[in-house]
Structures are given as structure tokens and as C-alpha cells.
């Protein structure tokens, strides 16, 4: 099976996040989504990249774009990482991890 490319419709997967469970198409709705991945929580580069996405969230939202970060880490790891980031920098509560 070929991978997804820009502009493809993603499968309607059930997604479990640090906040909730949902179907991907329900989350995206009639808008767009930027789906990005990171290799691991608590890594400096990943934290920096997510921070950059956070800085532009308002602009994405104005355009009807939602953000969705993916990794293979556990929900507990995500929650711990979010708390760590929020203690030192900005809130990531605007997008789903």
C-alpha cells in the first residue's frame, strides 16, 4: 500500500490522544489538518519543533487548519512531556498530541 502524500484523504482512524479518543475525520471536520510526527517525547529538537507549531497555531486556526502531532510514545509519556513543557515555556493545549 502506498503512503499518504500532501492532499490525500487520510483513513478515518480511531485516535487516542493525551486528552481524548476520536475518529480522525470528526476531529478534522470540514477543514484541513497538518499531521506531523516526532520520534520521541522529551527530546530537544521535538520540543523546539512543537514550540514553533504552537507559535503559529492562531494563524493556522484562522485558516481552518487543525494540528495533530503523532508519536509512538505512551499516553502517560505525552502527559508528562506536556506538563514539563508547560512548566518551562508555553501551553500545548491547543492541539492534540
C-alpha positions, -999 to +999 in steps of 0.1 A: +000+000+000+015+034-009+019+060+017+000+092+021+011+124+003+000+160+006-036+164-004-046+128+002-076+120+024-064+101+055-082+070+066-108+076+093-088+061+121-098+060+157-072+081+175-063+081+212-046+112+224-034+126+258-068+143+260-094+121+244-104+095+218-120+104+185-123+095+148-099+114+127-125+127+103-146+140+132-116+159+145-107+174+111-143+182+102-147+203+070-113+219+074-078+209+070-052+193+092-015+193+095-004+159+108+032+158+119+053+132+138+081+133+162+104+104+172+101+108+209+089+129+238+114+148+259+138+153+230+152+188+225+145+190+188+110+177+191+102+201+219+116+230+198+096+220+167+064+216+186+070+250+201+073+265+167+040+250+157+025+264+189+037+299+179+017+297+146-014+280+160-036+311+159-027+317+122-035+280+114-068+282+132-078+313+113-074+293+081-094+264+094-064+242+100-060+219+130-028+204+142-022+168+152+011+156+165+019+119+163+045+096+180+048+060+193+052+071+229+027+062+255-002+085+266+015+088+300+047+099+284+028+125+264+011+138+295+044+140+314+060+158+285+032+183+282+034+191+319+072+196+316+069+219+285+041+240+301+062+244+333+090+260+313+075+275+282+041+276+265+008+257+267+003+230+241-034+227+250-044+240+216-036+209+196-039+172+201-009+151+210 
